Amino acid sequence: MSSNDQSLILTRRRLLQCAGGLFATSALPAVRAEAADTPQIGQLMTTLSTYMGEAASRPLPAPVVEKTKHMILDTIAAMVSGSELPPGRFAIQFARTYRGNPVSTVVASTVVCGPIEAALANGMLAHSDETDDTHPPSQSHPGCAVVPAAMAVGEQFGIDGTRFLRAVSLGYDVGPRVTATLGRLQYMVDSHRSTHSISGTFGAAAAAACTAGLNTKQMLWLLSYTAQQASGLASWQRDTEHVEKAFDFGGMPARNGVTAALLVQAGGTGVDDVLSGADNFFQGFVPKNDPAMLVDKLGDRYEIMRTNVKKWTVGAPIQAPLDALDTLIKRHRFDAQQVKQVVARVAAAEATIVDNREIPDICLQHMVAVMLVDKTVSFKSAHDQKRMQDPAVLRERAKVRLVHDEELERLMPRREAVVEVTLTDGKTVSERVGNVRGTAENPMTREDIVAKARDLMTPVLGASGCQKLIDRIFDIETTKNIKDLRPLLQRG
């Protein structure tokens, strides 16, 4: 190795060892440096831990409050509908078997169990399918880990609705910033680590810590316990049953975060600054981006505002293609038998995730075929495994070609797609979609969110129960103790 190479490595090493001290942020004037009571704590850790420690008492802007309610309802709706699917049924049975003390609610069941078990079960429920939210700038699904963690610990400590809102918002602020810093999808491709699991673990820990009332000093230790649990492999893409994937995205991160918060709340101490010094988090995970991204615009840019709600209950890379095909069908009024070929262009790495998968709601070719036959996609049709062998659907699927598009890849994390349909009469029509309804750039209204939630929850909770839960969530500030939500969340 040349002396120049050694110098570069040493420079990189010093940069990462001192990350906390080198990357002070100027974007957070309101955050005080209360955590810096010892010289070894760097500015990066000081900024982050202080922000987290003050979150429970810091009011949120009105638009953030409204969006947080949207994400809470959307995630709970995913839990409720997930209870009817194999991963959700498994999660409820697991919680029933290993229930622990009756403290926290398992949604859409009669189970009340310990907060760690409830977080795991509700996390799996929330990602039993592809109904839950996504955060493209970080390659993560924040809600399925953050909301279960805040609920489970919130019930243990009897928090009110306002703190619950603030805890959830904080979880979205922290978790996604971690994997945005690491390098989102490209980081997952290169490292084989799951950004979804890592982001969820940090987000759940932040939310749980806020509900547990941890102070700024305790947040230092929380982050160290959380970093020790940061895990997950991209091998989740090979799970054909979606049960392990539900654990990887929701159950494990929610459990990890709650565990970290409860350990510290019970008196556990730890490393003061896991973000700098010897063997720190950045040395272990080697981010592709400047570590200062971890606190970039913290307190100014709320990551929950950059989180997408899924219009279609399918994998995120399939959202834009379905939106494009839906527009073409409505505009040109063609039937499946009039279609000769469908070409869907999707960002190259994203296309790999949904290319001829075994699970219906994350298989692009299958979902396009279903839309051709049904002229829409419903929650039921997206989860009908038997239709993957339906001759009528297979006939249309044979017409679908997925192109792994490098030009669209360069636009990521913006998930654009182009769909071109060639009809049997020789006519070709195409549609390009950049901002699917539900994205941060084209957000769903409260009415849209309610309509989706009602569709998902009514079959399980009934129309009256569903409406009562929706009303309570949008009036959550009046809730004195979130345990009061239990009768609305569980089956009768």
FISEKOL-682694 format. One record per residue: x, y, z negated of N, C-alpha, C in turn. Coordinates in steps of 0.05 Angstrom, whole numbers, plus 32768, in hexadecimal, padded with zeros to 4 digits. Each point is the difference from the previous one (the first is absolute). Layout:
XYZXYZXYZ
...
//
This chain:
80117FE880007FEF80188000801280198000
7FFA801380118010801880027FFB80127FE8
801380137FFC7FFD80137FEA7FE880128004
7FF98005801A7FE8801180067FE77FF17FF8
7FFF7FE680067FE97FF07FF97FFC7FFF7FE2
80177FFC7FF17FFE7FFF7FE37FF6801A7FF5
80098016800D7FF8801B7FF67FE280048004
7FF67FF680177FE3800380057FF07FF07FEC
80097FE77FF97FF27FF07FED8000800C7FE5
8017800B7FF88002800C7FE67FEF80197FFE
7FFF800F80167FEF801880017FE37FF87FFD
7FF77FEC800E7FE57FF67FFE7FFA7FF77FE4
80137FF17FF47FFC7FF67FE57FFD80177FEC
8011801380027FFF80177FEE7FE5800F8003
7FF8800280197FE6800E80067FE97FF27FF1
80007FE580027FEA7FF27FF480027FFF7FE1
80197FFE7FF6800380007FE37FF7801A7FF4
80048016800E7FFA801A7FF57FE7800C800B
7FEF7FEF800D7FE8800A800E7FF080127FEE
7FFC7FF77FE87FEE80107FEE800B801C7FFC
801B80047FFE800B801A7FFB800380118019
80037FF380178005800F80197FE7800B800D
7FEA7FF27FFC7FE88008800F7FEB800E7FEE
800780177FF77FEC80107FF27FEC800A8013
7FE780037FF77FEB800980127FF8801C7FFA
7FFA800F80157FF7801C7FFC7FE280018006
7FF37FE980057FE4800080087FED7FFD7FE8
800B80007FE87FEF7FFA7FE9800580157FEA
7FFA80198004800680147FEC7FF07FFC7FE6
7FE97FF380017FF07FFD7FE880097FEA7FEE
80127FEF800980097FE97FF0801880087FF0
80007FFB7FE5801580087FEF80147FE87FFC
801880067FFB80157FEC7FFD80017FF67FE3
7FEA7FF67FF67FFF7FF77FE4800F7FE67FFC
80027FF08015800D7FE67FFC801E80027FFD
800C80168008801D80028000800B80067FE5
7FFA7FEE7FEC800B80057FE5801A7FF27FFC
80097FF18014801B7FF57FFF800D8005801B
801B80048001800D800880197FFF7FEB8016
7FFD7FE67FF980017FEC80157FE67FFE8010
7FEB800E7FF97FE88000800F800180148017
7FFF7FF780188003801280177FE780108006
8003801380127FEA801280067FE97FF1800E
80067FEC80107FEB7FF1800E7FEE7FF27FEC
800C7FF27FED7FF07FF37FEB7FF280147FEF
800D80167FF97FF480157FF07FE6800A800D
8002800680197FE9800B800F7FE97FEC8001
80067FE780077FEB7FEC80037FF47FF97FE5
80107FFB7FEC7FF47FF77FE67FF080177FF3
8009801880037FF180177FF47FE58003800E
80007FFD801A7FE78002800F7FED7FEA7FF7
800A7FE87FFD7FF07FE97FF77FF680047FE4
8011800A7FEE7FF980047FE47FEA80157FFC
7FFF801380127FEC80167FFD7FE77FFB8010
7FFE7FEA800F7FEA7FFB80127FE57FFF7FF2
7FFF7FF47FE87FE77FFC7FF37FF2801A7FF8
801080157FFC7FF5801A7FF87FFF80158017
800A7FF880178002801380167FE77FFF8012
7FF1801580037FE88000801180087FFB801D
7FEF7FF3800F80047FFB801C7FF080148011
800A800880177FF1801180127FE67FF38008
7FEB800F80057FE67FF5800680007FED8018
800E8006801680007FEC8016800D7FE67FF8
801480017FEE800D7FE77FF77FED7FF07FEF
7FF1800E7FEF7FEC7FF27FEF7FEC7FF18012
7FF6800E80147FEC7FF48012800C7FE8800F
80198003800A800C7FE9800F80067FE97FED
800780067FE780067FEB7FED7FE67FF07FFB
7FEA800D7FFE7FE67FF27FFC7FFB7FEE8018
8006800A80187FFC7FF0801880107FE67FFE
801A80037FF880117FE980007FF87FEC7FE9
7FF7800B7FEA7FF77FEE7FEB7FE77FF08009
7FED800E800D7FE87FF2800980087FEC8016
80118008801380087FEE8016800E7FE77FF5
801180047FEC800E7FE97FF57FEE7FEE7FF0
7FEE800B7FF07FED7FEF7FF17FEE7FF18014
7FF8800D80167FEF7FF38014800F7FE8800C
801B8004800480107FE9800A80017FEA7FEB
800180067FE780007FEC7FEB7FE57FF08000
7FEB800F80017FE57FF480007FFC7FED8018
8006800A80187FFD7FEF801780147FEA8000
801880057FF580147FEB7FFF7FF97FE87FEF
7FED80057FED7FF87FEA7FEE7FF27FEA800F
7FF7800580187FF27FEC801180137FF08012
801A80087FFF80147FF4801180137FED7FF0
800D7FED800D80117FED7FF18014800D7FEE
8010801480088013800C7FED7FF2800B7FE7
7FE9800D80047FF2800C7FE97FF47FEB7FEE
7FF57FEB800B7FF57FEA7FF080167FF37FF0
80177FFC800C80177FF57FF2800980127FE9
8001801A8005800980137FEC7FEE80007FE8
7FE6800080057FEC7FFF7FEA80037FE77FEF
80037FE9800E80047FE77FF1801980007FF0
8015800B800B801A80027FF17FFC80107FE7
7FF3801780037FFB80127FE87FEF7FF27FEC
7FED7FF080097FEE7FF27FEE800F7FEB7FF0
80147FF3800D800F7FEB7FF38015800B7FED
800C801680078016800C7FF07FF8801C7FF6
7FE980027FF47FF3801A7FFB800D80107FEA
800C7FF57FEC800B80107FEA7FEA800F7FF1
800880167FF27FED800F7FF07FEC800E8012
7FE680027FF87FEC800D80118001801E7FFE
8011800B80118005801D80007FF7800E801A
80087FF480177FFD800D801A7FED7FF08012
7FF2800F80117FEC7FF58012800C7FF48019
7FF77FE8800880067FF5801B7FE780068011
8004800F80157FE9800A80107FF17FE9800D
7FE6800380037FEE7FEE800E80017FE47FF4
80037FFF7FE580007FE67FF27FF480057FE5
80017FEC7FEF7FF880037FE480187FFF7FED
80188001800C80187FFC7FF0800A801A7FF4
80077FFF7FE7800E80167FF280197FF47FF4
8017800B800680197FF37FF8801580147FF8
80187FF77FFD801680127FF9800780138017
800C80177FFA80058013801680137FF78015
80147FEF7FF980137FF680147FF17FED8013
7FF07FEE7FF47FF17FED80117FEB800E8011
7FF380157FF47FEC800F8010800D800F8017
8017800C7FFB800E800E801580077FEE8017
800A7FE87FF980077FED80157FE77FF78010
7FEB7FF97FF27FE87FF7800D7FF380168011
7FFD80177FF67FF48016800F801180098017
801B7FFE7FFD8011800680167FFD7FED8017
7FFD7FE67FFA7FFB7FED80147FE58004800D
7FEC80067FEF7FE58006800B800180178014
800F80147FF9800180188011800D7FFB801B
80127FEC8001800D7FFA801A7FF97FE38009
7FE77FF87FFA7FF77FE680097FFE7FFF801E
7FFE8017800C7FFF8002801E800D801B8007
7FFA800B8017800C8018800A7FEE80197FFD
7FF080007FEB7FEC80167FFC800D80187FF3
80157FFC7FF0800B80157FEF801080148010
800880167FF2800D8016800D801D7FFB8008
800B80128010801C7FFE8009800D801C7FFE
801A80007FFD800F80197FFF80177FFD8014
7FFC8007801A80147FFC8015801B800C7FFB
800280187FF4801B800B7FFC80127FEF7FED
7FF47FED7FF280107FF07FEE7FFE7FE28006
7FF07FF880137FFB7FE480077FF67FF27FE6
7FE9800A7FF67FF67FF47FE77FE280017FFF
7FF47FF17FEE7FE480007FF97FFE80097FE3
7FFF80197FFA800180097FE47FE97FF77FEF
7FE88003800A7FE87FFC7FEF7FFE7FE57FF3
80077FEB800D7FFB7FE57FF680127FF97FE8
801480107FFB80117FFC7FE87FFA80167FEC
7FFE801980097FFE80177FEE7FE580007FF1
7FEA7FFD800E7FE680027FF37FFC7FE97FEC
80067FE780077FFE7FEA7FEB801180057FE7
8018800B8004801180057FE97FF480167FEE
7FF78016800C7FF480157FF17FE77FF77FF1
7FF07FEF800D7FE87FF67FF480067FEE7FE8
80137FEE800480067FEC7FEB800B800D7FE7
801480118003800C800E7FE97FED80157FF5
7FF1800D80127FED80147FF77FEC7FF57FED
7FF77FE880057FEC7FF37FEE800D7FF97FE5
80197FF88000800D7FFA7FE7800280187FEE
80058017800C800480187FF07FE880138000
7FEA7FF7800C7FE7800F7FFF8002801C800C
800D800380168004801B800C7FE6800A800C
7FFF801A80057FE8800C800C80048001801F
7FEB8008800D80008001801D80148013800C
800580167FF380138014800B801C7FF57FFF
80087FF37FEA801B7FF4800080027FEA8014
7FEB7FF1800480007FEA80148006800C801C
7FF3801680078005800D8019801D80088003
800B800C7FEB801B800A800180147FE98001
7FFA7FEA7FF280127FE9800180017FF3801C
7FE87FFE800D80007FF5801B800F80128013
7FFB801A7FFF800E80128012801E7FFE7FFC
80097FFE7FE7801D7FFE7FFA800B7FE6800D
7FF17FEA7FFE800A7FE7800C80058003801D
7FEE800E800E80038005801D801880128005
800680127FEE801680138003801B7FF17FFE
80027FED7FEE80197FF37FF980077FE88013
7FEE7FED800180067FE8800F80078004801D
7FEF800E801080068005801C801A80108004
800780127FEE8019800F800380187FEE7FFE
7FFE7FEA7FF180167FEE7FFD80077FF2801B
7FEB7FF5800D80067FF28019800380128018
7FF580187FFE800680148015801E80077FFF
800B80027FE8801D80047FFC80107FE9800A
7FF77FE87FFA800F7FE8800980017FFE801E
7FEA8008800E80007FFF801D7FE97FF2800C
7FEA7FFC7FF27FE77FF4800880037FE88012
7FF47FFF80187FFF7FE78010801C7FF78008
801080128009801B7FF9800980107FF47FE9
7FFC800A7FE8800D7FF57FE97FF77FE37FFB
7FE67FFB80037FF67FE57FFC800B7FED8015
8002800A8019800A7FEF8016801D7FF97FFB
801080147FF8801D7FFC7FFD80077FF17FE6
7FF180057FEA80087FF57FE67FF07FE67FF9
7FEA7FFC800F7FEE7FE97FFA7FF280037FE6
800180187FF47FF180057FE77FE4800B8007
7FED7FFC7FEF7FE5800A80057FFC801C7FF4
7FFD801380117FFB801B7FF77FE580027FF1
7FED7FEF80087FE680007FF480027FF97FE2
80107FEC7FFA80037FF77FE4800F80147FF0
8016800B800B801080137FF17FF1801A7FFB
7FF3800B80137FF180187FFD7FEA7FFB7FEB
7FF27FEA80037FEA7FF97FED80097FFE7FE4
80187FF47FFC800A7FFD7FE58006801B7FF2
800D8012800F8006801A7FF57FE680117FFC
7FEE7FFE80137FE7800F7FFE7FEF7FF67FE9
7FFE7FE67FFC7FF17FF47FEA800C80077FE6
801A80007FFE800E80077FE77FFA801D7FF8
8002801280147FFB801C7FFA7FE380047FF7
7FED7FF4800D7FE480027FF87FFB7FF57FE5
800B7FE87FFA7FFC7FF37FE6800D80107FEA
8017800C8006800E800F7FEC7FF1801A7FF8
7FF3800C80147FF080187FFB7FE87FF97FEF
7FF37FEA80067FE97FF87FEF80087FF87FE4
80197FF57FFD800A7FF87FE6800A80177FF0
80028017800C800980187FF2801E80027FFB
80107FF48011801D80017FFD800A801D8003
801380087FF0800C801B800280177FFF8014
800C8018800480158002801480187FEE7FFA
80087FFE7FE780167FEE7FF87FF97FE38007
7FE87FF87FF97FF87FE580057FFE7FFA801E
7FFB801480107FFE7FFC801D801C7FF8800C
801580097FF3801B7FF8800880027FE27FFE
7FF87FF57FE980027FE37FFC7FED7FF18011
7FE8800B80047FEC7FF48012800C7FFB801B
800D8015800B800B7FFD801B80167FEB8001
800F7FFD7FEA80147FEB80007FF47FE57FFF
7FEB7FFC7FEF7FF27FE680007FF37FFA801B
7FF68015800D7FF37FFD801A80157FF88015
8017800E800080157FFA801480097FE37FFD
80017FF67FE880087FE47FFC7FEC7FED800C
7FE7800880027FEB7FEE800B7FFB8005801E
800D8014800B7FFB8006801D80087FE88011
7FED7FF4800D80067FE7800E7FEC7FFD8017
80037FEA800E7FED7FFA8016800F7FFC801A
7FF97FEC800F800C7FFA801A7FED80038017
800A800780177FEF800380177FF57FE6800A
80077FEA7FF37FF57FE680087FE27FFE7FFC
7FF480147FF37FE380007FFE7FF37FFF801B
800E800880157FF47FFF801B7FFB7FE38009
800B7FED7FF37FFC7FE480077FEA7FF27FF0
7FF380107FEE7FEA7FF47FF07FE77FFF8012
7FF77FE880047FE87FFC80127FE67FFF7FF1
800180007FE57FE77FFF7FF17FF9801B7FF2
8012801280017FFD801B7FF47FFF80007FE1
80047FE97FF47FFF7FFE7FE3801A800B7FF4
80177FF6800A801A800B7FF78002801E8007
7FF7800780188001801C80097FF180127FED
7FE97FF67FF67FF180107FEC801080047FE7
800F7FEB7FF8801280027FE9801780138006
800C7FFE80178017801080077FFA801E8002
7FE98006800B7FF9801D80047FF2800C7FE7
7FEF7FF17FF37FF0800B7FEB80047FF47FE4
7FFE7FE67FFE80017FF37FE6801B80027FF2
80167FF9800E801A80027FF48008801C7FF9
7FFE801480128007801B7FF97FF0800B7FE9
7FE57FFB80007FF0800A7FEA80087FF37FE5
80067FE6800180097FF37FE8801B800B7FF6
801280048013801B800A7FF97FFE801C7FF3
7FF08011800D7FFD801B7FF57FF480017FE5
7FEC7FF07FFB7FF37FFF7FE680137FF57FEB
800F7FEB800880137FF47FEE801580157FF7
800B800F8013801480147FFA7FF580157FED
7FE7800A80057FF480157FF07FFB7FF57FE3
7FF67FE87FFE7FF97FF67FE580197FF97FF0
80157FF8800D801A7FFB7FF2800A80197FF4
80008016800F800A80197FF67FED800C7FEB
7FE67FFD80057FED800B7FEC80037FF17FE6
80077FE7800080037FF07FE8801B80067FF2
80118010800B801980087FF380197FF7800F
7FFD7FF4801780177FF7800F80108017800A
801B7FFF7FFD80128014800A800F7FF58017
800E8011800F800F7FF6801780158014800A
80097FFC801880148011800C7FF3801B8005
800F80167FF97FF4801A80037FFE800A801D
80127FF780118000800A801C80077FEA8013
7FEC7FF1800980057FEA80138005800A801C
7FFD801B80048003800B801B801C80098006
801180027FEB801C8007800480127FF17FED
801A8003800480137FF17FEF80067FE4800B
800E7FF07FF180087FE680097FE97FEE8005
80017FF180177FEC7FEC80067FE3800B8000
7FFD8018800C7FE5800C80007FEE7FF68016
7FE880097FFF7FEB7FF6801380088005801D
800B8017800680078006801B80187FEF800A
80127FF97FEE80167FED80087FF47FE58006
7FED7FF77FF17FF47FE680047FEF7FFE8019
7FF2801680067FEC7FFF80168009800F8019
801580107FFE800D800E80177FEC800D8012
7FF580177FF87FEC800D8011800B800B801A
7FEF800180148007800B801A7FFF801F8000
7FF2800B7FEC7FFC801D7FFF800D800C7FE7
8002801A8000800B800F7FEA7FF07FFA7FE6
800D7FF87FEB7FF17FFA7FE77FEF80187FF6
8007801880097FF080177FF77FE37FFF800A
7FFB7FEF80147FE47FFC800A7FEE7FF67FEA
800B7FF37FEB7FF07FF57FEB7FF080167FF1
800B801880007FF180167FF27FFA80178013
80027FFA801A7FFB801580137FE3800B7FFE
7FFD801A7FFC7FE6800D7FFE7FEE7FF47FEA
800C7FF47FEC7FF17FF47FEA7FF180177FF1
7FE67FFD7FFD7FF080157FF47FF580138015
80087FFE80187FF6801180167FF27FEF8015
800D7FEA80097FF47FEE80137FF77FE77FF1
7FE67FFB80007FF57FE97FF27FFD7FE98014
800D7FEA7FFA80017FEA80147FE47FF48004
7FEE80037FED7FE57FF580047FF3800E8018
8008801980057FF4800E8017800B7FF6801B
80157FF17FFF800C7FF480197FF97FE28002
7FED7FF77FF07FF87FE480007FE77FFC8012
80017FEB800F7FEA7FFA80137FEC7FED7FF5
7FE7800580067FEA7FED7FFA7FFA7FF1801A
7FFC7FE77FFF7FFC7FF080187FE380028009
7FFC800A80187FE58000800C7FF77FE38005
80127FF1800C7FFB7FE48006800D7FEE7FEB
7FF37FEB7FF8800A7FEF7FEA80137FEB800C
8015800A800C80157FEF800D801B800C7FF9
80157FF28008801B80097FFC8005801C800C
801180107FF38004801B800980098003801D
80117FEF800B80088003801C7FEA7FFB8014
7FE97FF57FF77FEA7FFA80127FEC80178000
800280127FED7FED80167FFE7FFD8010801A
8016800B80097FFF801080187FF67FF18019
800A7FE880057FF67FF180177FE17FFB7FFF
7FF67FFA7FE97FE37FFC7FFE7FF1801A8004
800B80167FF57FF3801A800580008007801D
80167FFA800E80018006801D7FEC7FEF8010
7FFF7FE67FF97FEE7FEF800F7FE380077FFA
7FFA80077FE77FE580087FF97FF880198010
8011801380037FFB801880107FFA7FF8801D
80117FEE800B7FFD7FF9801C7FE57FF18005
7FF97FEE7FEE7FE67FF280037FE980137FFF
800080137FEE7FEA80137FFD7FFF80138018
80188008800A8001801380167FF87FF4801A
800A7FE780067FFC7FF4801A7FEB7FEA8001
7FF67FF87FE87FEA7FEE7FFE80047FE5800F
80177FF47FFC80057FE6800D7FFD7FE97FEB
7FFA7FE9800A7FFD7FE87FF080197FEE8003
80027FED7FEF80187FEE800080047FF3801B
7FEA7FF7800D80027FF28019800A80128017
7FFE801A7FFC800A80138014801E80067FFD
800C7FF57FEB801C80067FFB80127FEB800B
80148009801080147FED800B80187FFE7FEE
800980177FF5801880007FF0800080187FED
800B7FFC7FE8800480157FED801E80017FF8
800C80178004801C80037FF8800180147FE9
800A7FF77FE9800380117FE9801D80067FFB
800880197FFF801B80087FFB8002800B7FE3
80127FF37FF1800480077FE3801E80027FFB
800780117FED801C80037FF8800D7FE47FFC
80187FFD800A800D7FE5800280007FF17FE6
800A800C7FEA80027FF27FE77FE47FFA7FF4
7FEE801380047FE47FFC7FF67FF37FEA800F
80057FFE801A7FF47FEB801180087FE47FF6
80197FFE7FF780097FE67FF67FEF7FF67FE8
7FF780137FEF7FF17FF97FE87FE57FF38008
7FF4800980177FE47FF780067FFF7FF0801A
80167FF6800A80017FF280197FF97FE27FFD
7FE77FF980087FF77FE4800080037FF37FE4
7FF8800F7FEB80017FF57FE57FEA7FEC7FFB
80047FF07FEB7FED7FEB7FF97FE8800A7FF1
800180187FF57FEA800B7FF07FF080138011
7FE67FFE80017FF1801080138004801F7FFD
7FFF800A7FE88001801E7FFD801C800C8004
80147FEF8004801A800B8007800B7FF5801B
7FED7FF6801080077FF6801B7FF480148014
8010800F800D7FF6801480137FF07FF48017
800B7FEB800C7FF37FF480177FE47FF67FF9
7FFE7FF47FE87FE67FF67FF77FEC80167FFB
800980157FF27FEE80167FF97FF7800F8019
8011800380137FF8800D80197FEA7FEF800E
80057FE680007FEC7FED800C7FE580027FF1
800180017FE67FE780037FF07FF180198008
800F801680037FF3801980077FF47FFF801C
800D7FF280127FF57FFD801B7FE67FF17FFF
7FFE7FEB7FF07FE87FF07FFE7FEA800E7FF0
8007800C7FE97FED800C7FEE7FFB801E8005
8012800D800E8001801D8005800480107FE6
800A7FF27FEB8008800D7FE7800F7FEB7FF0
800A80097FE9800D7FED7FEE7FF680067FE4
7FF57FEC7FF37FF680047FE580127FF27FEC
7FFB80047FE6800F7FF27FEB7FFC7FE28004
7FE87FF880057FFA7FE38003800E7FF48018
7FFF800D8017800D7FF58018801E80007FFD
800B80137FF2801D80027FFD800B7FEA7FED
7FEF7FF27FF280087FEC7FED7FF57FE48006
7FF57FFD80187FF47FE7800880157FEF800E
800C7FEF7FF080167FEF800A7FF67FED8016
7FE77FF77FFE7FF67FED80147FFF800C801C
7FFC801A80017FFD800D801B801B8000800F
80157FFA7FF2801A7FFF800E80007FE78013
7FED7FEE7FFC7FFE7FE980127FE780018011
7FF180157FFE7FE78004801080078002801E
7FF57FEF801180078001801C7FFA801C800D
7FEB800D7FF77FFA801B800B801580147FF9
800A7FFE7FE8801580137FF7801B7FF8800D
80067FE7800280197FF7800C80018008801E
7FE97FFF800D7FFF8009801C8008801D8003
7FF780117FEE8007801C8001801D80047FF7
80087FF17FEC801C80037FF680147FFA8016
7FFA7FEE801180127FFA8016800580188012
7FEE80137FFF800380188011801280167FF4
80077FFC7FE6800D80157FF1801E7FFD8001
800E80158007801D80008000800A80177FED
80127FF87FED800B80147FEE801C80078009
8005801A8003801A800A8009800E800C7FE8
80187FF77FFA8011800B7FEB800E8019800B
7FF580177FFB80088019800E8015800F7FF1
80188003800C8016800E7FF47FFB801F7FFF
7FF2800A80137FF9801D80007FEE80077FE8
7FEC7FEF7FFB7FEF80047FE9800F7FFC7FE6
80137FEE800180117FFB7FE8800D801A7FF7
800980108012800E80197FF97FEE80147FF3
7FE67FFC80027FED80137FF47FF97FF87FE3
80087FE87FF77FFA7FF77FE5800B80147FEC
7FF280047FE97FEA7FF07FF57FE48007800C
7FFF801180147FE78005800D7FF87FE88011
7FEA7FF37FF97FF97FE7800D7FEE80058018
800D800780167FF0800580197FFE7FE5800F
7FEB7FFF80117FFC7FE880107FF38009801A
80067FF080157FF38005801A7FF37FE68009
7FE7800280077FF17FE8800A7FF78005801C
80067FED80127FF88002801C7FEF7FE88007
7FE88005800A7FEE7FEB80077FFC7FFF801E
80057FE9800C7FFB7FFC801C7FE67FF08003
7FED800B800F7FE67FF4800480017FEE8019
7FEC7FEE800280007FED80167FFB800D801B
7FF5801980007FFC800E80198019800F8009
80167FFD7FF18019800D80078005801B7FF2
7FEC800B7FF3800380197FF280117FFC7FE7
801180147FFA80117FFF7FE87FFA80197FEF
7FFB7FFC7FE77FFB80167FED80137FFD7FE9
800980167FF480137FFF7FEA7FF980167FEC
800A7FFB7FE87FFC80137FE980197FFF7FEE
800980187FF9801680027FED7FF6800B7FE6
80067FF37FEA7FF780097FE5801980067FEF
800180187FF5801680077FEE7FF780017FE3
7FE9800D7FFC7FF680037FE57FE57FF27FFC
80027FE87FF77FE77FF07FFB7FF1800E7FE9
7FE57FFE80027FF0800A7FEA80087FF27FE6
800680107FEC80097FF67FE6801D80067FFA
800F80088015801C80087FFC8001801B7FF3
801780077FF58003801A7FF37FFB80178013
80067FFC801A7FFB801480147FE380028009
7FF17FEB7FFC7FE47FFF80087FF07FF27FEA
7FFF800D7FE97FF57FF27FE87FE27FFB8001
7FF97FEB7FF27FE37FF97FFC7FF480137FEC
7FE8800780037FF180117FED7FF87FEF7FE8
7FF6800D7FEB7FF57FF17FEA7FE97FEE8009
7FF0800980127FEA7FF0800B800B7FE7800E
80158003800F800D7FE9800E800A7FEC7FEC
800D800A7FEB800B7FEE7FEB7FEA7FF17FF2
7FEB800E7FFA7FE97FF37FF27FF37FEB8012
7FFD800680197FF47FED801380107FE68001
801B8003800280117FE980017FFE7FF07FE6
8001800E7FE97FFF7FF37FE67FE57FF17FFD
7FEB800D80087FE57FF47FFD7FFF7FE68011
800B8000801880007FE8801180107FEA7FF3
801680067FF280107FEC7FF47FF57FF67FE5
7FF480117FF17FF87FF97FE57FE37FF67FFC
7FEE800980117FE47FF97FFC7FFB7FE28000
800C7FF180127FFB7FE37FFF80087FF27FE6
8012800D7FF180097FF47FE77FF2800C7FE7
7FFE801B80007FF5800E7FE87FE380078003
7FF57FFE80187FE4800880057FFF801E8006
7FEB8009800D7FFE801C8008800080137FE9
7FF17FFA7FEB7FFE80117FE9801A80027FF1
800C7FE97FFB80197FFF7FF18016800E800F
80007FFD801B8014800D80117FFD801E7FFE
7FE8800A80017FFC801D80008008800C7FE5
7FFA7FF27FEA800780097FE5801E80037FFE
800F7FEC800A801D80017FFF800B80178010
7FF5800480188009801680117FFC801A7FF2
7FE880047FF57FFA80197FF2801380057FE8
80067FEB7FF1801180037FE9801D80078008
800A7FF58015801B800680098002801D8009
7FEC800A800E8002801C80097FFA80147FE9
7FF87FF57FE97FFC80117FE980127FF67FE9
80177FF5800780117FF27FED800A80127FE9
8001801B8005800A80127FEB7FEE80007FE7
7FE77FF880037FEE7FFF7FE980027FE67FF0
80107FEE800A80047FE67FF2801380037FE9
7FF77FFB7FE8801180037FE880147FE97FFC
7FF77FE8800980117FE87FFD7FFB7FEF8019
80157FFA800E7FFB7FF180197FF67FE37FFB
80017FF77FE77FF37FE77FFA7FE280018007
7FF5801880007FE4800380067FF97FF8801C
80147FFD80127FFB7FF8801B7FFB7FE28002
80077FF17FEB80007FE380027FE57FF5800A
7FE980087FF57FE67FF580097FFB8005801D
800C8015800B7FFB8006801C80137FF18013
80177FF77FF580147FF380107FFC7FE28001
7FF27FF47FED7FFE7FE37FFF7FE67FF6800B
80007FE780077FE87FF380097FED7FFC7FE9
7FE6800180067FEC7FFC7FEB7FFD7FE37FF8
//
